[in-house]
Amino acid sequence: MLDCGMHMGFNDDRRFPDFSYITRNGRLTDFLDCVIISHFHLDHCGALPYFSEMVGYDGPIYMTHPTQAICPILLEDYRKIAVDKKGEANFFTSQMIKDCMKKVVAVHLHQTVQVDDELEIKAYYAGHVLGAAMFQIKVGSESVVYTGDYNMTPDRHLGAAWIDKCRPNLLITESTYATTIRDSKRCRERDFLKKVHEAVEHGGKVLIPVFALGRAQELCILLETFWERMNLKAPIYFSTGLTEKANHYYKLFITWTNQKIRKTFVQRNMFEFKHIKAFDRAFADNPGPMVVFATPGMLHAGQSLQIFRKWAGNEKNMVIMPGYCVQGTVGHKILSGQRKLEMEGRQVLEVKMQVEYMSFSAHADAKGIMQLVGQAEPESVLLVHGEAKKMEFLKQKIEQEFRVNCYMPANGETVTLPTSPSIPVGISLGLLKREMAQGLLPDAKKPRLLHGTLIMKDSNFRLVSSEQALKELGLAEHQLRFTCRVHLHDPRKEQETAMRVYSHLKSVLKDHCVQHLPDGSVTVESILIQAAAHSEDPGTKVLLVSWTYQDEELGSYLTSLLKKGLPQAPS
Amino acid sequence: MAAHLKKRVYEEFTKVVQQQQEEIATKKLRLTKPSKSAALHIDLCKATSPADALQYLLQFARKPVEAESVEGVVRILLEHYYKENDPSVRLKIASLLGLLSKTAGFSPDCIMDDAINILQNEKSHQVLAQLLDTLLAIGTKLPENQAIQMRLVDVACKHLTDTSHGVRNKCLQLLGNLGSLEKSVTKDGEGLAVRDVQKIIGDYFSDQDPRVRTAAIKAMLQLHERGLKLHQTIYNQACKLLSDDYEQVRSAAVQLIWVVSQLYPESIVPIPSSNEEIRLVDDAFGKICHMVSDGSWMVRVQAAKLLGSMEQVSSHFLEQTLDKKLMSDLRRKRTAHERAKELYSSGEFSSGRKWGDDAPKEEIDTGSVNLIESGACGAFVHGLEDEMYEVRIAAVEALCMLAQSSPSFAEKCLDFLVDMFNDEIEEVRLQSIHTMRKISNNITLREDQLDTVLAVLEDSSRDIREALHELLCCTNVSTKEGIHLALVELLKNLTKYPTDRDSIWKCLKFLGSRHPTLVLPLVPELLSTHPFFDTAEPDMDDPAYIAVLVLIFNAAKTCPTMPALFSDHTFRHYAYLRDSLSHLVPALRLPGRKLVSSAVSPSIAPHEDPSHQFLQQSLERVYSLQHLDPQGTQELLELTIRDLQRLGELQSELAGVADFSATYLRCQLLLIKALQEKLWNVAAPLYLKQSDLASAAAKQIMEETYKMEFMYSGVENKQVVIIHHMRLQAKALQLIVTARTTRGVDPLFGMCEKFLQEVDFFQRCFITDLPHLQDSFVDKLLDLMPRLMTSKPVEVVKILQTMLRQSTFLHLPLPEQIHKASATIIEPAGESDNPLRFTSGLVVALDVDATLEHVQDPQSTVKVQVLYPDGQAQMIHPKPADFRNPGPGRHRLITQVYLSHTAWTEPCQVEVRLLLAYNSNSRIPKSPWIEGGEVSPQLETSIEGTIPFSKSVKVYIMPKPARR
């Protein structure tokens, strides 16, 4: 099973996947060899405790080390909001999260993990968030690559997704931005920095509502380096709690970040922020410029909303929304230009501060998806994680550019794709030795013809010599002979004709053993040729050619040779 | 590495031994020579196991073999080869054969037959490969011999079908290095051997082993390097290899495609899947562009680099590289660059305040969107955004090269370059600023671009800021607001980083003189003059005010109406600045003021010729009047030296030549003076005192000659001869003086011998130039050489004395371009009264910042010297990375010097200065028996002496005693 996410939009049972699709009835463990989690976002791992503890699954769960570290923090946070704040019952508990995490097996990048005798998985770097990975799943010679979410353009703290030319049978790729081609990230970054810088220079306070993980770190790095470069002094704050823990893991998993951070961490770990400090509620009233990162990202509750209310009245201040806002949130309202907000208790908040929007998204755009498809060279592509209309466009493009099949199944739909797997067959030693004795040593790169019997028994393929096969199966051997008559125009006697046939064959088939037997017949290896007079026409002789089916090749060659007739006798 | 060092140690060791032998008896050495092969023979016979034999061979390989004995050694090795069963020993022998055949002075054609012979009987693939390598060594040693090359190529072709990739690799390498055109083959008359090497190599492009494929492409490139014209058919084959599974193959293929595109830029190739045809160079460009988004970063770097040198590509394709069609939900979107441009042209400033600011506009036809770039589309957009900074730098470099050749492209790529100013890696930022400077002739910055550029002025890295100042020096700004913006930002920079003062002033100087008309309307505002009221006089020492004045005065130079706007104190300040900062403030034609400076004004072009003539004339006068009476000569020399020095000060472009000749004349003057001394006529006991003068003169001449040789860049060989000649004379003088002042003959022996060695050395080094030295001191000296060799020191001295007096004054030919090396220490400024306090025994780091001009190879020659008050001197070698190269002929040293001393009772000053280290031995032609690269490192890097070439700066320091 690839990923085990939840739906953010629902608060009832629809929030978690319906696992009965897999089992109908029976235990999940019997149906699943393993579960692979691509990264720690809740839409990819949110249902994990429910799945493993409440529904019940005891098999291994594979994820990368950073995901393993950060995932429980997010799950715990999510649980708190759902249970403690909203008071929901029938939800997984902290203990369940812990138990669930005990089933996790961490994998390294490019490490091939043997799940069982047949199944092996391998992780590739995917960008997107810390620890995001793409997984190659392989059974025998057939393989599937599942990308999870990925990003093909590097950013300030993560590199670009990369995969080798693994030529999988199927590539399952996300397609969030199937119909978007993005502008250069530099323009975006420059705009962002310029806006923040200007506001701070004029003594304003800048509020950046973010979600705790992922883009938040990206923006922190961006501001931190900018502050460093420009020698700015205004303080930057980050709201405490979840983020601090997460930042700690960012510091630890340096190998998962981009080139710049990896190269410079010996001097200084980029996540040990010099300019960014923990936020305290009291700081919001401090005079002078400052930048504050506060959660949550859509200004719908919590600290970010509190700060927003404090600062909204001053036109020097600024709020920058770095991501998408759901309809109905304060964030969405101010972005759509609303200047007067009704807060709870019939208060009206007048928004004088500047409102900016900026999209920092870490998904691959259409070009990026195409680039990845080009890199992996799959036999077919399957699009997921996107809108059907947009996928339609991308599907058409992929089919057109790469000439591969592309699928975009709806939820619950099954796709069957034909593959041509190579099947290993065991060869018996006796047969092999016999074959070797015949001549050349086997060459791995060249095909070779050999005779034998293929025995298929309980999904087990063996190639053995025919005698052995007969013995094993307890069958008696049947002789199969082909006989053929060749009419030859020759007025001479049978013996002479035989003699002529003998000398002719002797001269043509130099590397075969041709014999003239005393009874007047000719043998080539095991093929028997007899000459007889035609009953009606004495001028025509009938050659009787007979061979066993093992000598089919030589036999048919011989008949075709004889059919051409004998060369004129030198007499 | 360790093995390598060890080898070197052994080599040196053996060399020393040989030299000793040479001194004792040369015969002995000859006896040892043949024994070398004999010893090897014995060793190999003794060897009981292959491991033993291998050990002996390894030992043997550590020692060099003389050319004469190579043949014998080879025979013995071959003999053992035939007997040997162990492949590893055979392998070693084969590799030894290759090494031996490289020995200078040995002609390896005699080995070849044997080598080919054993090749045919060899079974082990590794040994085969090694033998082919040996053949390659032999073949490269004999490039003229066509027949041998032919044979080797035949051998290589025969083994191409080998199953081992190593053997095929080597064969292809051999073909690449030795294969020649068909023509020469047919000439030989061997009908069957008509082979097309290119076709044979081309067949291996589809080998099953990636290493062989790579080797085949490399061989093809090798053919190209050797001057063979590659066939155009290779292009298609190479294109197929671009989608190879292995990165080294792709990387090599990119190179090959580039080569072919340079060979046949104009030929036409069809586009697959359509009927159109395009030029080959355009097609290749498109293909290489595609590789910029390859999976392997090595390939990406390679591709990005090569793009820069494809200048023949048509502009249509070139501009595509910057093109990336944006879309959002299938609707066309404008890029931020386009939006910025539009906003600018509509006169609005970017608001960025609306959410839908970048809302997508028109719908796009789904069929027309091309997600996989067919050609060059967006190559640079990808390259500049790459994850690896190596790729980004390569892309910036390529962008620079292409922009230099195409002004329209330069205009287009500007936006992208400006974006690169915000890269996270400093190296990339620096590179893009430099690039921008290089193409600045072709571009004018828009205001919004200027804004971004200027934002970088706040960067905390000094290199970046200074590079940016340089860039601003040569940019074109389109509006007066732009100039104002630039000035404001520069002043901000000045307050934030006061150390940038000089650089900013210089930048404003150029900015002013480039845009006089744009500065003119800003003047009242900048000087804050008011039509009715007098305003307060600004502080003259304020660097910011000076910066503004520098801008205005330089603009006023070409804008005569500007001075009318100045207030009274501005004129006063002008006079002050003109004197104190004359390099920044030009002479102005001010109303009511005579243009006094015009007479001295150095910058007017017509003066150039006369002054050069003057220089020539005065030098000729000196050279022609050499037979004047001593008194007259001296006076003339003194006069000329003075003239030259003054000329050098006035004409900066002639300073090098003038100084150089003046120094030479001064040497001559010193020599004449020394020879005029009375001491030569006085009896021995009395001249003790006078001799000081003469020996001091000799010493000074030596110093001056070293300066002449090493402190000037552009000194050619003919000058070096003269300089060495002068030095020889000084040495002779020294010898004579010591001969007269010391008693006893013993010390003289050594000195005489040394001197004669010097003469011999001179003759060896400058044998080709000797004809030019007719009638000179050395000419005469060499005539008498046989006599000198045999005579006693006293006689030698006598002969030298007369010769020195008779010798004529050599004419010093002036080199084309000559510049004196100079250095200025910017930091430490040496003005601080606060001592640098530190605990004694520990170290304190002193930042040293200096500019060096016309220093060749500063990394190895420039040293920092620290002189402590107790006379202790310390020489510090700066790291090579401490030197930056901001422009041709200029270097910048930014380094840290560590000071330490025992405790002092009170603060005291240490002196810091820069030295130029030299080593006259580096001019020795390399001895033929030492192969290149094996010269012992000490010889190359040792310092013979140093010349101080900067003013020393005093730094106040105070080592405190450590507290207990």
Chai-1 contact restraints between the chains, C-beta under 6 A:
chainA,res_idxA,chainB,res_idxB,connection_type,confidence,min_distance_angstrom,max_distance_angstrom,comment,restraint_id
A,T153,B,E385,contact,1.0,0.0,6.0,A-B,restraint_1
A,P154,B,E387,contact,1.0,0.0,6.0,A-B,restraint_2
A,G159,B,E387,contact,1.0,0.0,6.0,A-B,restraint_3
A,A160,B,E387,contact,1.0,0.0,6.0,A-B,restraint_4
A,K165,B,D245,contact,1.0,0.0,6.0,A-B,restraint_5
A,T179,B,D329,contact,1.0,0.0,6.0,A-B,restraint_6
A,T179,B,L330,contact,1.0,0.0,6.0,A-B,restraint_7
A,T180,B,S328,contact,1.0,0.0,6.0,A-B,restraint_8
A,I181,B,L326,contact,1.0,0.0,6.0,A-B,restraint_9
A,I181,B,M327,contact,1.0,0.0,6.0,A-B,restraint_10
A,D183,B,L326,contact,1.0,0.0,6.0,A-B,restraint_11
A,D183,B,T335,contact,1.0,0.0,6.0,A-B,restraint_12
A,D183,B,A336,contact,1.0,0.0,6.0,A-B,restraint_13
A,S184,B,E385,contact,1.0,0.0,6.0,A-B,restraint_14
A,R186,B,D419,contact,1.0,0.0,6.0,A-B,restraint_15
A,C187,B,A336,contact,1.0,0.0,6.0,A-B,restraint_16
A,R190,B,N422,contact,1.0,0.0,6.0,A-B,restraint_17
A,R229,B,D459,contact,1.0,0.0,6.0,A-B,restraint_18
A,R229,B,S460,contact,1.0,0.0,6.0,A-B,restraint_19
A,M230,B,E458,contact,1.0,0.0,6.0,A-B,restraint_20
A,N231,B,S460,contact,1.0,0.0,6.0,A-B,restraint_21
A,Q259,B,M388,contact,1.0,0.0,6.0,A-B,restraint_22
A,K260,B,E424,contact,1.0,0.0,6.0,A-B,restraint_23
A,K260,B,I425,contact,1.0,0.0,6.0,A-B,restraint_24
A,L335,B,W355,contact,1.0,0.0,6.0,A-B,restraint_25
A,Y357,B,W355,contact,1.0,0.0,6.0,A-B,restraint_26
A,A366,B,L371,contact,1.0,0.0,6.0,A-B,restraint_27
A,K367,B,L371,contact,1.0,0.0,6.0,A-B,restraint_28
A,M370,B,L371,contact,1.0,0.0,6.0,A-B,restraint_29
A,M370,B,I372,contact,1.0,0.0,6.0,A-B,restraint_30
A,Q375,B,G295,contact,1.0,0.0,6.0,A-B,restraint_31
A,F393,B,T366,contact,1.0,0.0,6.0,A-B,restraint_32
A,K397,B,L371,contact,1.0,0.0,6.0,A-B,restraint_33
A,E401,B,I372,contact,1.0,0.0,6.0,A-B,restraint_34
